[in-house]
Amino acid sequence: MTEKNHDTKTLAFYDTEAEAYAARGDRTDVGSFLHPFLARLAQGAHVLDLGSGDGRHSAAMMEAGFEVTPLDGSAGLAAIAARRLGKPVRIARFEEIDDVAAFDAIWAHASLLHVPVEGMAGILARLHRALKPGGLLFASFKSGNAEGRDGFGRYYNYPSRDQLSAWLTASASWHQIEIKETAGSGYDGKPTDWLFVQAVKPS
């Protein structure tokens, strides 16, 4: 049986609502994680912004002197990001990422949380392969205990801390795994508990 690696209904939401989604902005306190993430990288490091959305995080990383490859599965959001960044945005689904040792780091804020549970370990394995030895992965998830959809029909895998750790362990060899929990909100404005994970590909 083929694993399901993306949700078509969720992708359709982001294409249809791209302008409104970008205008509303990110309601999570990403800065408190983005700056420490970048501080762990060498100046000029190559970062894959996985799920780059409207490009605001890519822009911040580029302004800080990093080489950034923005990537999103939504053509609508990619077009908005391309206008902001003045450069093309790679359009690809999670399962189409086939890079090998290409990136020093991967920034996956609020993107992998849409990967169906059955495909999660496989996608993490792809990201592990895409990182250079010693490369750093950052990802954020809305926490919970069972997969489901929000009021906009978007799919979420809603992992617990233990489930997230299990996905990493099943996917590949990761070192220095750190998982932090914090309260916040999302696009729908509802209170949301978030899990923020960082992990390193062994050198």
C-alpha positions as CSV (number, residue, x, y, z in Angstrom):
1,M,0.0,0.0,0.0
2,T,1.4,3.4,-1.0
3,E,1.7,5.9,1.9
4,K,-0.2,9.1,1.7
5,N,2.2,12.0,2.0
6,H,0.0,15.1,1.5
7,D,-3.6,16.1,1.8
8,T,-5.2,17.4,-1.3
9,K,-8.0,19.3,0.5
10,T,-5.4,21.2,2.6
11,L,-3.4,22.1,-0.5
12,A,-6.6,23.4,-2.1
13,F,-7.3,25.6,0.9
14,Y,-3.9,27.3,0.6
15,D,-4.3,27.8,-3.1
16,T,-7.8,29.2,-2.8
17,E,-7.1,31.3,0.3
18,A,-3.5,32.4,-0.5
19,E,-4.1,36.1,-0.5
20,A,-6.2,36.2,2.6
21,Y,-3.9,33.8,4.4
22,A,-0.9,35.9,3.7
23,A,-2.6,39.1,4.7
24,R,-3.7,37.7,8.0
25,G,-0.1,36.6,8.9
26,D,1.5,34.2,11.3
27,R,0.0,34.3,14.8
28,T,2.7,32.2,16.4
29,D,5.7,33.7,18.2
30,V,8.2,32.4,15.6
31,G,10.9,35.0,16.3
32,S,11.8,33.4,19.7
33,F,12.7,30.2,17.7
34,L,13.9,31.5,14.4
35,H,16.7,33.6,15.9
36,P,18.2,30.8,18.1
37,F,17.9,28.5,15.1
38,L,19.9,30.8,12.9
39,A,22.4,31.4,15.7
40,R,23.3,27.7,15.5
41,L,24.3,28.0,11.8
42,A,27.4,29.3,10.1
43,Q,27.1,32.6,8.4
44,G,25.9,32.1,4.8
45,A,24.5,28.6,5.5
46,H,22.1,27.2,3.0
47,V,18.6,26.8,4.5
48,L,15.6,25.1,3.0
49,D,12.4,27.0,4.0
50,L,10.0,24.1,3.8
51,G,6.5,25.4,3.6
52,S,7.7,29.0,2.9
53,G,4.1,30.3,2.8
54,D,4.1,34.1,2.0
55,G,7.9,34.2,2.3
56,R,8.2,36.2,5.5
57,H,10.6,33.8,7.2
58,S,12.7,33.4,4.0
59,A,12.9,37.2,3.8
60,A,14.1,37.4,7.4
61,M,16.8,34.7,6.8
62,M,18.0,36.3,3.6
63,E,18.2,39.7,5.3
64,A,20.4,38.0,8.0
65,G,22.8,36.8,5.3
66,F,21.7,33.2,4.7
67,E,21.3,31.4,1.4
68,V,17.6,30.4,1.3
69,T,15.7,28.0,-0.9
70,P,12.0,28.7,-0.4
71,L,9.7,25.8,-1.1
72,D,5.9,25.4,-0.9
73,G,3.3,22.9,-2.1
74,S,0.8,25.7,-2.9
75,A,1.3,27.5,-6.2
76,G,-0.8,30.4,-4.8
77,L,1.4,31.0,-1.8
78,A,4.6,30.5,-3.8
79,A,3.5,33.3,-6.1
80,I,3.0,35.7,-3.2
81,A,6.4,34.7,-1.7
82,A,8.2,35.1,-5.1
83,R,6.9,38.7,-5.2
84,R,8.1,39.4,-1.7
85,L,11.5,37.8,-2.2
86,G,12.2,38.8,-5.8
87,K,13.2,35.2,-6.6
88,P,11.5,32.0,-7.7
89,V,10.0,29.8,-5.1
90,R,10.3,26.0,-5.6
91,I,6.8,24.4,-5.9
92,A,6.9,20.8,-4.6
93,R,5.0,18.4,-2.3
94,F,6.7,16.7,0.6
95,E,7.1,13.4,-1.2
96,E,8.8,15.2,-4.2
97,I,11.8,16.4,-2.2
98,D,14.6,14.3,-3.5
99,D,17.7,16.4,-2.6
100,V,20.7,14.7,-1.2
101,A,23.1,16.4,1.2
102,A,22.0,19.8,-0.2
103,F,21.2,21.9,2.8
104,D,22.9,23.0,6.0
105,A,19.5,23.4,7.7
106,I,15.8,22.9,7.2
107,W,13.2,25.4,8.6
108,A,9.8,23.7,8.6
109,H,7.5,26.0,10.6
110,A,3.8,24.9,10.5
111,S,4.2,22.7,7.4
112,L,5.0,19.1,8.4
113,L,1.9,19.3,10.7
114,H,-0.1,18.7,7.5
115,V,1.6,15.4,6.6
116,P,-0.7,12.4,7.1
117,V,0.4,10.3,10.0
118,E,1.1,7.2,7.8
119,G,3.6,9.1,5.7
120,M,5.4,11.1,8.5
121,A,8.4,8.8,9.0
122,G,9.0,8.6,5.3
123,I,9.0,12.4,4.9
124,L,11.3,12.8,7.8
125,A,13.6,10.3,6.2
126,R,13.6,12.5,3.0
127,L,14.5,15.5,5.0
128,H,17.3,13.7,6.7
129,R,18.7,12.7,3.3
130,A,18.4,16.3,2.1
131,L,20.5,17.6,4.9
132,K,24.3,17.7,4.9
133,P,26.1,15.8,7.7
134,G,25.7,17.9,10.8
135,G,22.6,19.6,9.3
136,L,19.9,21.0,11.6
137,L,16.2,20.4,11.3
138,F,13.5,22.7,12.9
139,A,9.8,21.8,12.7
140,S,6.7,22.9,14.6
141,F,3.4,21.0,15.1
142,K,0.1,21.7,16.7
143,S,0.0,19.1,19.6
144,G,-2.8,16.7,20.4
145,N,-3.5,13.0,20.5
146,A,-5.2,12.1,17.2
147,E,-5.2,13.4,13.7
148,G,-8.1,15.6,12.5
149,R,-9.2,18.7,10.7
150,D,-9.8,22.3,11.8
151,G,-12.7,24.5,11.0
152,F,-11.3,25.3,7.6
153,G,-11.1,21.7,6.6
154,R,-7.3,21.6,6.8
155,Y,-5.8,18.2,7.9
156,Y,-3.4,18.1,11.0
157,N,-1.5,15.2,12.4
158,Y,-1.7,16.6,15.9
159,P,1.1,14.6,17.6
160,S,1.9,14.2,21.3
161,R,5.5,14.8,22.4
162,D,6.0,11.0,22.5
163,Q,4.5,10.5,19.0
164,L,6.7,13.2,17.5
165,S,9.8,11.6,19.1
166,A,8.7,8.2,17.8
167,W,8.4,9.5,14.2
168,L,11.9,10.9,14.4
169,T,13.3,7.6,15.8
170,A,11.5,5.6,13.1
171,S,12.7,7.8,10.2
172,A,16.4,8.0,10.5
173,S,19.4,8.5,12.9
174,W,18.9,11.9,14.5
175,H,21.0,13.4,17.3
176,Q,20.5,16.2,19.8
177,I,16.7,15.9,19.6
178,E,15.0,18.8,21.6
179,I,11.3,19.1,21.9
180,K,9.7,22.2,23.5
181,E,6.1,22.9,24.2
182,T,4.4,26.3,24.2
183,A,0.9,27.8,24.1
184,G,-0.1,30.0,21.2
185,S,-2.7,30.3,18.5
186,G,-3.0,29.7,14.8
187,Y,-4.7,31.2,11.6
188,D,-8.1,30.4,13.1
189,G,-7.3,32.5,16.2
190,K,-8.1,29.6,18.6
191,P,-5.7,28.8,21.5
192,T,-3.3,26.1,20.4
193,D,-0.6,24.2,22.1
194,W,2.5,23.9,19.9
195,L,5.5,21.5,19.8
196,F,8.8,22.8,18.5
197,V,11.5,20.3,17.6
198,Q,15.1,20.6,16.6
199,A,17.3,17.6,15.6
200,V,20.7,17.2,14.0
201,K,21.8,14.8,11.3
202,P,25.0,13.0,12.6
203,S,28.2,14.2,11.0
